Amino acid sequence: MNAREIPKPGRGAGYRKASEVGTFLFCRRAWWFERQGAPSDREPERVLGTAYHQRHGERVAATPRVQVLARLVLALAVTLFLLGLWLSVP
């Protein structure tokens, strides 16, 4: 089986997004209209939610860099503390 034969997640592969399930549970008719491509009255909320998730994803991607920076600062602080103790010993 090659990569072309493996179904990709999406509407045709039997997969559903969490937002689709939420729409279906809220209102089956709204779910059906969404699948037909009908415009939604909640477009402003969708745009805000998409922007929020984009920012959140960027923060999550930056987490390893922040952890490395925190470890470097901690190592510097411990080094300075030990240097201060060593220099204060008579």
C-alpha positions as CSV (number, residue, x, y, z in Angstrom):
1,M,0.0,0.0,0.0
2,N,1.5,3.4,-1.0
3,A,0.8,6.9,0.3
4,R,-1.9,7.5,-2.4
5,E,-4.0,4.6,-1.1
6,I,-4.1,5.7,2.5
7,P,-7.2,7.7,3.2
8,K,-6.5,11.1,4.7
9,P,-8.6,12.6,7.4
10,G,-11.4,14.7,6.0
11,R,-15.0,14.5,5.1
12,G,-14.6,11.7,2.6
13,A,-12.6,9.4,4.9
14,G,-15.3,8.9,7.6
15,Y,-13.6,11.3,10.0
16,R,-15.5,14.2,11.7
17,K,-14.0,17.2,13.3
18,A,-14.9,18.0,16.9
19,S,-16.6,21.2,15.7
20,E,-18.8,19.2,13.4
21,V,-19.9,16.9,16.2
22,G,-20.6,20.0,18.4
23,T,-22.7,21.5,15.6
24,F,-24.6,18.2,15.1
25,L,-25.3,17.9,18.8
26,F,-26.5,21.5,19.0
27,C,-28.7,21.3,15.9
28,R,-28.9,18.7,13.2
29,R,-30.2,21.2,10.7
30,A,-27.3,23.6,11.3
31,W,-24.9,20.7,10.8
32,W,-26.6,19.8,7.5
33,F,-26.5,23.4,6.3
34,E,-22.8,23.6,7.3
35,R,-22.1,20.5,5.2
36,Q,-24.0,22.1,2.2
37,G,-21.7,25.1,2.5
38,A,-24.4,27.5,3.6
39,P,-23.2,30.7,5.2
40,S,-23.3,30.8,9.0
41,D,-24.7,33.5,11.3
42,R,-21.7,32.8,13.6
43,E,-19.0,33.8,11.2
44,P,-17.5,36.5,13.5
45,E,-17.2,34.0,16.4
46,R,-15.6,31.4,14.0
47,V,-13.0,34.0,12.9
48,L,-12.2,34.9,16.5
49,G,-11.9,31.2,17.5
50,T,-9.6,30.5,14.6
51,A,-7.4,33.5,15.5
52,Y,-7.3,32.3,19.1
53,H,-6.3,28.8,18.2
54,Q,-3.6,30.1,15.8
55,R,-2.1,32.2,18.7
56,H,-2.3,29.3,21.1
57,G,-0.6,27.0,18.6
58,E,2.2,29.5,18.2
59,R,2.7,29.7,22.0
60,V,2.7,25.9,22.2
61,A,5.4,25.7,19.5
62,A,7.5,28.3,21.4
63,T,7.4,26.3,24.7
64,P,10.6,24.3,24.1
65,R,12.6,27.5,23.5
66,V,11.2,29.1,26.6
67,Q,12.2,26.0,28.7
68,V,15.7,26.1,27.3
69,L,16.0,29.8,28.2
70,A,14.6,29.2,31.7
71,R,17.2,26.4,32.3
72,L,20.0,28.7,31.1
73,V,18.9,31.5,33.4
74,L,18.6,29.0,36.3
75,A,22.1,27.7,35.6
76,L,23.5,31.3,35.5
77,A,21.8,32.1,38.8
78,V,23.2,29.0,40.5
79,T,26.6,29.7,39.1
80,L,26.5,33.3,40.4
81,F,25.3,32.1,43.8
82,L,28.0,29.6,44.2
83,L,30.6,32.1,43.0
84,G,29.4,34.6,45.6
85,L,29.7,31.9,48.3
86,W,33.2,30.9,47.2
87,L,34.3,34.6,47.1
88,S,32.9,35.3,50.6
89,V,34.7,32.5,52.3
90,P,37.8,33.9,54.2
